[in-house]
């Protein structure tokens, strides 16, 4: 899995390595908890394995804004497998965007490659949804690139469907001009 | 985007097979369930067998069984066997070179891309869960009727 759009960087999706019995066994011992400062290095490392970029400043900024007890509706959670970070999920409650009642947004999720296909992503999504529920929201949303089929498939396998909102964008360099080409399927960044 | 008849038949069939991969399902059984001709369905099943999604099993109790990976195979994988997803640029029509034609092509392309992304992100495993969810109210309703 990887970060959903709404975060700052394009995502390259790779075919997942198969999670083995060891990963599945370790996944059963996982605790999903709020991220701590010491989790930042492993989180940066997991992100780097997927995107190929080390974005230390970005992650420090995310930690400052999203780590904590989630009182502001912001969540930065990690899957802790016996003291080792197996994955992370980030999200927040967003209010009244274009008339939408407050809802949870997941804008980043990723699992360490050797812990994939063992239910870690599902555990983290369940945990963040539970926290959203406790914040009083009834809906969770996400947004990601159309060609990110791997993560799209993951969210769909968890019960997500297309929602009533449509993402739109515009090339600011040519704002107001007719698009020169058909809509592309990849991320813009 | 409207799916052609063969594509719908293929999707019905694959979902039936994937629901119980061990079971051999006959073309006649699927044809009867979805109200289509067994002859028509046979051609679709043979295309699915060529793509290694199902396997034909001969003899008594024979039929077809699912051989794909339900957690990996998407609706788009099946649809692509029967539908032309070529960009509309390869299917030139009169008027397409005009500004109106180009603008319409842009909108159509946007719709096609969204449809592809939707079909490409729904695996058969996810689809089976959706089917189950759809079946639940029907079962509850049938139970209520029986209880009266």
Interface residues (C-beta under 8 A of the other chain):
Chain A: X146 X147 X149 X152 X153 X155 X156 X157 X159 X162 X178 X179 X182 X183 X184 X185
Chain B: X74 X87 X103 X105 X106 X109 X110 X113 X114 X116 X117 X118 X120 X121 X122 X123 X125 X126 X129
